[in-house]
């Protein structure tokens, strides 16, 4: 009997050691790094959004990100005051209460006027804006209407910034293998030359309801993270430019910037890590500085 119990115990230990540990944190989690979450296409108000929000809270307890970038379509359907409670303030209340600040971009389903004036989106009344965190400058664009005024604005802001890291985010992806939408080529023609010229390091977008990490395109890293509430299962049509992807469940991204390295970990609705890795900061283009400003 003792021998049988011993064999069972060994078997259980082996099984546990071989089983994937869904809650492993792969990020460095250093005390002075910049920690942030990326989420897109979340504002459904349904059970899936709340399930993802529960995971966000669980991971925040272990990886205390101070902010979250919102990649558009922050609200679907009705957008009355009660909807901003049901589809944002309620699911993310534990994070808001913990001091996490959300910085939104506008998606095609968002009511622009209501979104830019919503206090918890921290947009300051503008559909496009910029802000600085540690050695990182974030540039938030309204990809619904890329009018000349906005193009002139982003060029000047990129030109003036001396931050080590330049990160842009907006709703419609310049590169994507999502079957429903895919790459926004017209937008790419406008923005990509500026991103290359002024040394943008990383670009985050949503719109396609999947997760995808693209291979670097002309030296720039692109992520699509549009499944924090919505999901288009099986819609990722992998191509030669796909580095990794996940379209089986909802997901969100954890990110950490420590010096010249950006680390990322992608978490599913059930807490599974579906992608992780790191990016070393590219050298700035000739004629630009890498000093923070």
C-alpha positions as CSV (number, residue, x, y, z in Angstrom):
1,X,0.0,0.0,0.0
2,X,2.8,2.4,0.9
3,X,4.5,1.6,-2.3
4,X,1.3,2.3,-4.3
5,X,0.9,5.7,-2.5
6,X,4.5,6.5,-3.2
7,X,4.1,5.8,-6.9
8,X,0.9,7.9,-7.0
9,X,2.7,10.8,-5.3
10,X,5.6,10.6,-7.7
11,X,3.1,10.5,-10.6
12,X,1.3,13.5,-9.4
13,X,4.5,15.5,-8.9
14,X,5.6,14.6,-12.4
15,X,2.3,15.6,-13.9
16,X,2.4,18.9,-12.0
17,X,5.9,19.6,-13.2
18,X,5.0,18.9,-16.8
19,X,1.8,20.9,-16.8
20,X,2.0,24.4,-18.2
21,X,1.9,27.0,-15.4
22,X,-0.6,29.6,-16.7
23,X,0.3,32.1,-14.1
24,X,4.1,32.4,-14.7
25,X,5.2,36.0,-15.1
26,X,7.9,36.3,-17.8
27,X,8.5,40.0,-17.3
28,X,11.4,41.3,-15.3
29,X,9.1,43.3,-13.0
30,X,11.8,45.7,-11.9
31,X,11.0,48.4,-9.4
32,X,11.9,51.4,-11.5
33,X,10.7,50.3,-14.9
34,X,7.7,51.6,-16.8
35,X,4.9,49.0,-16.6
36,X,1.8,49.3,-18.8
37,X,-1.1,47.3,-20.2
38,X,-2.4,47.4,-23.8
39,X,-6.0,46.6,-24.6
40,X,-8.2,47.0,-27.6
41,X,-11.8,46.5,-28.7
42,X,-13.0,45.9,-25.2
43,X,-16.2,47.9,-24.5
44,X,-18.9,45.3,-24.9
45,X,-20.2,45.1,-21.4
46,X,-20.6,41.4,-21.7
47,X,-19.3,38.4,-19.8
48,X,-16.2,38.0,-21.9
49,X,-15.1,41.6,-21.2
50,X,-15.6,41.0,-17.4
51,X,-13.7,37.8,-17.5
52,X,-10.7,39.5,-19.2
53,X,-11.0,42.3,-16.7
54,X,-10.8,39.8,-13.9
55,X,-7.5,38.5,-15.3
56,X,-6.2,42.0,-15.6
57,X,-6.8,42.5,-11.9
58,X,-5.2,39.2,-11.0
59,X,-2.1,40.0,-13.0
60,X,-1.9,43.6,-11.7
61,X,-1.5,42.2,-8.2
62,X,1.7,40.5,-9.4
63,X,2.8,43.0,-12.0
64,X,1.7,46.5,-10.8
65,X,1.3,48.4,-14.1
66,X,0.7,52.0,-13.6
67,X,-1.2,52.7,-16.8
68,X,-3.1,51.2,-19.7
69,X,-3.2,52.2,-23.3
70,X,-6.6,51.7,-25.0
71,X,-6.5,50.9,-28.7
72,X,-9.9,52.0,-29.7
73,X,-13.5,50.7,-29.8
74,X,-13.6,51.3,-26.1
75,X,-17.3,51.4,-26.3
76,X,-19.8,49.4,-28.5
77,X,-23.5,50.2,-29.1
78,X,-25.2,52.8,-26.8
79,X,-22.8,55.3,-25.2
80,X,-24.9,57.0,-22.6
81,X,-23.5,57.8,-19.2
82,X,-24.8,54.4,-17.9
83,X,-22.9,52.6,-20.6
84,X,-19.6,54.2,-19.6
85,X,-20.3,52.7,-16.2
86,X,-21.3,49.2,-17.4
87,X,-18.7,48.9,-20.2
88,X,-15.8,50.6,-18.5
89,X,-16.0,51.9,-15.0
90,X,-17.5,48.7,-13.6
91,X,-15.4,46.0,-15.1
92,X,-12.1,47.9,-14.5
93,X,-13.1,49.4,-11.1
94,X,-10.4,47.5,-9.1
95,X,-7.7,48.8,-11.4
96,X,-9.1,52.4,-11.3
97,X,-9.3,52.2,-7.5
98,X,-5.7,51.0,-7.5
99,X,-4.6,54.1,-9.4
100,X,-4.2,52.7,-12.9
101,X,-4.6,55.5,-15.5
102,X,-6.2,54.6,-18.8
103,X,-5.2,56.6,-21.9
104,X,-7.6,56.0,-24.8
105,X,-7.5,56.3,-28.5
106,X,-10.6,56.6,-30.7
107,X,-12.0,53.6,-32.7
108,X,-14.6,53.5,-35.4
109,X,-17.3,52.4,-32.9
110,X,-16.5,55.2,-30.4
111,X,-18.6,58.3,-30.1
112,X,-15.7,60.8,-30.4
113,X,-17.2,63.7,-28.6
114,X,-18.3,61.6,-25.7
115,X,-15.0,59.7,-25.5
116,X,-12.7,62.7,-25.5
117,X,-14.7,64.3,-22.7
118,X,-14.9,61.2,-20.5
119,X,-12.6,61.9,-17.6
120,X,-11.4,58.3,-17.1
121,X,-10.1,58.1,-20.7
122,X,-7.6,60.9,-19.9
123,X,-7.8,62.4,-23.4
124,X,-8.0,66.0,-22.3
125,X,-10.7,66.8,-24.8
126,X,-8.6,66.0,-27.9
127,X,-8.9,63.0,-30.3
128,X,-5.1,63.0,-30.7
129,X,-2.5,63.9,-28.1
130,X,0.9,63.0,-26.6
131,X,2.3,62.4,-23.1
132,X,5.5,61.3,-21.5
133,X,6.3,58.5,-19.0
134,X,9.9,58.1,-17.8
135,X,12.0,57.7,-20.9
136,X,9.0,57.0,-23.2
137,X,7.0,59.4,-25.3
138,X,3.5,58.1,-26.3
139,X,1.7,59.5,-29.4
140,X,-2.0,58.8,-29.6
141,X,-3.7,59.2,-33.0
142,X,-7.2,59.3,-34.3
143,X,-7.0,56.9,-37.2
144,X,-10.6,57.4,-38.3
145,X,-9.8,60.8,-39.8
146,X,-6.2,61.3,-40.8
147,X,-6.6,64.9,-42.0
148,X,-3.7,67.2,-42.9
149,X,-3.9,69.0,-39.6
150,X,-3.3,65.8,-37.6
151,X,-0.5,64.7,-40.0
152,X,1.2,68.0,-39.5
153,X,0.8,67.7,-35.8
154,X,2.2,64.2,-35.5
155,X,5.2,65.1,-37.7
156,X,6.0,68.1,-35.5
157,X,5.6,66.1,-32.3
158,X,7.8,63.3,-33.5
159,X,10.4,65.7,-34.7
160,X,10.5,67.6,-31.4
161,X,10.6,64.6,-29.2
162,X,14.0,63.5,-27.8
163,X,12.7,60.6,-25.8
164,X,14.6,57.3,-25.8
165,X,11.4,55.5,-26.9
166,X,8.8,56.7,-29.3
167,X,5.6,54.6,-29.1
168,X,2.5,55.3,-31.3
169,X,-0.9,53.8,-30.8
170,X,-4.2,54.1,-32.6
171,X,-7.1,51.9,-33.7
172,X,-6.5,50.9,-37.3
173,X,-3.4,48.8,-37.9
174,X,-0.8,49.6,-40.6
175,X,0.0,45.9,-40.7
176,X,-2.3,43.1,-39.9
177,X,-3.1,39.6,-41.0
178,X,-6.7,39.8,-39.6
179,X,-9.1,38.4,-42.2
180,X,-11.9,40.8,-41.5
181,X,-9.9,44.0,-41.9
182,X,-6.2,43.5,-42.4
183,X,-3.7,46.2,-43.1
184,X,-4.8,49.8,-43.6
185,X,-2.6,50.5,-46.6
186,X,-4.0,54.0,-47.2
187,X,-3.1,55.0,-43.6
188,X,0.3,53.3,-43.9
189,X,1.2,55.4,-46.9
190,X,0.6,58.5,-44.8
191,X,2.1,57.5,-41.5
192,X,4.9,55.0,-42.2
193,X,7.3,57.5,-43.8
194,X,7.0,59.7,-40.7
195,X,7.5,56.8,-38.4
196,X,10.7,55.8,-40.2
197,X,12.1,59.3,-40.5
198,X,11.6,60.2,-36.9
199,X,12.5,56.9,-35.3
200,X,9.3,55.4,-34.0
201,X,10.1,52.2,-32.2
202,X,6.8,50.4,-31.6
203,X,3.2,50.8,-32.8
204,X,0.1,49.3,-31.1
205,X,-3.3,49.0,-32.8
206,X,-6.6,47.1,-32.5
207,X,-9.5,46.8,-34.9
208,X,-8.9,43.2,-35.9
209,X,-10.3,41.1,-33.0
210,X,-7.2,38.9,-32.6
211,X,-3.7,39.2,-31.2
212,X,-0.8,39.4,-33.6
213,X,2.9,40.3,-33.3
214,X,4.3,41.3,-36.7
215,X,7.9,40.8,-37.8
216,X,9.6,44.2,-37.9
217,X,8.5,46.2,-40.9
218,X,11.1,48.6,-42.1
219,X,12.7,48.5,-38.7
220,X,9.5,49.2,-36.6
221,X,7.7,46.7,-34.4
222,X,4.0,46.4,-34.7
223,X,1.4,44.7,-32.4
224,X,-2.3,44.2,-33.0
225,X,-4.2,43.7,-29.8
226,X,-7.9,43.9,-30.5
227,X,-9.5,41.2,-28.4
228,X,-9.9,42.5,-24.9
229,X,-13.7,42.2,-25.3
230,X,-14.5,41.2,-28.8
231,X,-13.1,38.1,-30.5
232,X,-13.2,36.9,-34.1
233,X,-12.1,33.3,-33.6
234,X,-10.0,31.8,-36.4
235,X,-9.7,35.1,-38.2
236,X,-5.9,35.4,-38.1
237,X,-4.6,34.4,-41.5
238,X,-0.9,34.0,-40.9
239,X,1.5,35.2,-43.5
240,X,5.2,35.7,-44.0
241,X,5.0,38.8,-41.8
242,X,3.4,37.1,-38.8
243,X,5.8,36.5,-35.9
244,X,3.2,35.2,-33.5
245,X,-0.5,35.3,-33.1
246,X,-3.6,34.1,-31.1
247,X,-7.2,34.1,-32.2
248,X,-8.7,31.4,-30.0
249,X,-9.8,33.5,-27.1
250,X,-9.8,37.1,-25.8
251,X,-6.5,38.6,-24.7
252,X,-4.6,41.6,-23.5
253,X,-0.9,42.6,-23.3
254,X,1.4,43.4,-20.4
255,X,4.4,45.5,-21.2
256,X,7.5,46.7,-19.4
257,X,10.2,49.1,-20.5
258,X,13.5,49.0,-18.7
259,X,16.2,51.1,-20.2
260,X,16.7,50.1,-23.8
261,X,14.5,47.0,-23.6
262,X,10.8,46.5,-24.0
263,X,9.4,43.2,-22.6
264,X,5.9,41.9,-23.4
265,X,3.6,39.1,-22.2
266,X,0.2,38.4,-23.8
267,X,-2.5,36.9,-21.5
268,X,-5.6,35.1,-22.6
269,X,-9.1,35.3,-21.0
270,X,-8.3,32.2,-19.0
271,X,-4.9,33.4,-17.8
272,X,-2.7,31.5,-20.3
273,X,0.4,33.2,-21.6
274,X,0.0,33.0,-25.4
275,X,3.1,35.1,-26.4
276,X,6.1,36.7,-24.7
277,X,9.4,38.2,-25.6
278,X,11.5,41.4,-25.7
279,X,12.5,44.1,-28.1
280,X,15.8,46.0,-27.9
281,X,15.5,49.6,-28.7
282,X,16.6,50.5,-32.2
283,X,19.3,53.1,-32.8
284,X,17.7,56.5,-33.6
285,X,17.9,57.7,-37.1
286,X,21.0,59.8,-38.0
287,X,20.4,63.4,-37.0
288,X,18.1,62.7,-34.1
289,X,19.0,62.3,-30.4
290,X,18.1,59.5,-28.1
291,X,18.1,61.6,-24.9
292,X,14.8,61.8,-23.0
293,X,12.8,65.0,-23.2
